Structures are given as structure tokens and as C-alpha cells.
């Protein structure tokens, strides 16, 4: 584990992705980077239950979920619970239209290592560290979100 990813508190992530292989690769990469990753989910109802029970520091949510569930709708629920969301999607225009419910988006396809860099950047910003350079493929919707209360 790199020193750049070590923090005082092990930060917890939730991955909501309907493509199992993508979700598992991403989970493995994030765990190697030192993050705690909750059980993978692919449906809105399951994700809401996990979020209520575990209170993750950041949720990575695919726009299209299993069973026809909508990641944007899930993001609304998570935002109401004060859980920041990074949308993941091959539908860039749809992700950009969700600016009111997510802090940013990462387009597919991506390499899991790119997502680690994006997650590290977002969590640092949420904790008040503005010293990192924004990753090239990460779209941040509203920098004002980072002026809110830091993740604890």
C-alpha cells in the first residue's frame, strides 16, 4: 500500500455496478490502494440498505443498474443521506445531466488504476486538501461541494 493512500481513518467506499467483472476489478484495485470497500451491489434497494447501515465516505455508482434500476435516482437517495456520489457511465451526456445529485463523473471505459486516482483526489478534496491536481478524465460538477463539512 502506497503512503499516498494511507490516512488516519480507513475510508469506506461503496460500488454499485451491474457488470460484475468491472465491479470486482475495481474493488480489488481500491482495496490494494488501502480503501475499505463494502459488499458489491447492483440494485438500488440493496445499495440504499448498505448505505444506511455502513455510511460510506463515497459511493461509486454506475448510471445503468441491474433490473432496470437507475443510478441517477439512486444518487438522489444517497445525496439525501449526505453520501457523496461519483457517477460511472459510458453515457457521458446522461452523467453530466445529473450534476445536482453527484459530485462528479468518470466515463467508461476506464482502467481501475485511473479510478483509484479519481477516488483519492475526491476524498482528499472532501477532506479539505486542495493540493492535488484533478485527474484528466474526472469531471467535477461543482467545486463548491468541497467547501462543505469534511468526511469524518
C-alpha positions in Angstrom: 0.0 0.0 0.0 1.4 3.4 -1.0 1.9 6.1 1.6 -0.2 8.4 -0.5 -3.2 6.3 0.2 -2.7 5.9 4.0 -5.0 8.0 6.1 -5.8 8.2 9.8 -9.2 6.5 9.2 -9.7 3.8 6.6 -12.1 5.4 4.2 -15.0 3.4 3.1 -16.3 3.1 -0.4 -19.5 1.6 -1.9 -19.5 0.3 -5.5 -22.9 0.0 -7.2 -22.2 -1.6 -10.6 -24.2 -4.0 -12.7 -21.2 -5.5 -14.6 -19.8 -8.0 -12.1 -16.3 -8.3 -13.6 -15.9 -4.5 -13.7 -17.1 -4.2 -10.1 -14.7 -6.9 -8.8 -11.7 -5.5 -10.7 -12.5 -2.0 -9.3 -13.0 -3.4 -5.8 -9.7 -5.3 -5.9 -7.8 -2.2 -7.1 -9.3 0.1 -4.5 -8.6 -2.4 -1.7 -5.0 -2.7 -2.8 -4.8 1.1 -2.6 -5.9 0.8 1.1 -9.6 1.6 0.9 -12.3 -0.4 2.6 -14.8 -1.5 0.0 -18.3 -2.6 1.1 -20.0 -5.6 -0.4 -20.7 -5.0 -4.1 -24.3 -4.2 -5.1 -26.0 -3.9 -8.5 -29.5 -2.7 -7.5 -30.9 0.5 -6.0 -32.7 -1.1 -3.0 -29.7 -3.1 -1.9 -27.4 -0.1 -2.3 -29.7 2.1 -0.1 -29.8 -0.6 2.6 -26.0 -0.9 2.6 -25.6 2.9 2.6 -27.9 3.3 5.6 -26.1 0.5 7.5 -22.5 1.4 6.6 -22.4 5.2 5.8 -19.7 5.0 3.2 -17.4 8.1 2.6 -18.0 7.9 -1.2 -20.3 5.9 -3.5 -19.3 4.9 -7.0 -22.5 4.5 -8.9 -23.0 3.3 -12.5 -25.9 5.0 -14.2 -27.4 1.8 -15.5 -28.1 -0.8 -12.8 -29.5 -4.3 -12.7 -33.2 -4.8 -13.0 -33.7 -1.5 -14.9 -32.7 0.5 -11.8 -31.4 4.0 -12.4 -28.1 5.2 -10.9 -29.2 8.8 -11.1 -32.3 8.0 -9.0 -30.1 6.1 -6.5 -27.7 9.1 -6.4 -30.7 11.3 -5.3 -31.3 9.0 -2.4 -27.6 8.9 -1.4 -27.3 12.7 -1.7 -30.3 13.0 0.7 -28.3 10.8 3.1 -25.3 13.1 2.7 -23.2 10.4 0.9 -21.2 11.9 -2.0 -21.6 10.1 -5.3 -19.2 9.7 -8.2 -21.2 8.5 -11.3 -19.6 6.0 -13.6 -21.0 5.8 -17.1 -20.4 5.3 -20.8 -23.3 7.7 -21.2 -21.3 10.9 -20.7 -24.2 13.3 -21.5 -26.5 11.5 -19.1 -23.9 11.6 -16.3 -23.4 15.4 -17.0 -27.2 15.9 -16.7 -27.0 14.5 -13.1 -24.9 17.4 -11.8 -27.3 18.2 -9.0 -27.1 14.7 -7.4 -23.4 13.8 -7.8 -20.1 15.4 -7.2 -18.6 14.2 -10.5 -18.4 11.5 -13.1 -15.9 9.2 -14.6 -16.5 8.0 -18.1 -16.3 4.3 -19.2 -14.1 2.7 -20.2 -11.5 3.4 -17.6 -8.7 1.4 -16.1 -9.2 0.6 -12.4 -6.0 2.5 -11.5 -7.5 5.6 -13.0 -10.4 5.2 -10.7 -8.1 4.9 -7.7 -6.5 8.3 -8.7 -10.0 9.8 -9.1 -11.3 8.5 -5.7 -8.1 9.6 -3.9 -8.5 13.1 -5.4 -12.2 13.3 -4.5 -11.7 12.1 -0.9 -8.8 14.4 -0.4 -10.9 17.4 -1.7 -13.8 16.3 0.5 -11.4 16.4 3.5 -10.2 19.9 2.6 -7.0 19.0 0.8 -7.0 21.1 -2.4 -3.3 20.4 -3.2 -3.9 17.5 -5.7 -4.3 18.0 -9.4 -7.6 16.9 -10.8 -7.3 13.7 -12.9 -7.8 14.4 -16.6 -10.8 12.1 -17.2 -12.6 13.0 -14.0 -15.4 15.6 -14.4 -16.1 17.5 -11.2 -19.6 19.0 -11.3 -19.4 21.7 -8.6 -16.2 22.7 -6.7 -18.4 24.3 -4.0 -19.2 20.8 -2.7 -15.7 20.7 -1.4 -16.4 23.6 0.9 -18.9 21.5 2.8 -18.1 19.6 6.0 -15.1 17.3 5.6 -15.7 13.5 5.5 -15.1 12.1 9.0 
